[in-house]
């Protein structure tokens, strides 16, 4: 029986690359939120950016109903 040796991984994991990807994703999300906030300013009944932030923070701090 012939056993093949394990080949070294040609794409080693780079922890800095993962952190950079997360930072880019956060930056893109922030840009998207800013664009949405600008467009929502013209809509009647839409909360102000401060109100939307407060509501989002409050909703994120609530425990998930499914975890009980």
Buried (B, 14 or more C-beta within 10 A) or exposed (E): EEEEEEEEEEEEEEEEEEEEEEEEEEEEEEEEBEEEBEEBEEEEEEBEBEEBEEEEEEEEEEEEEEEE
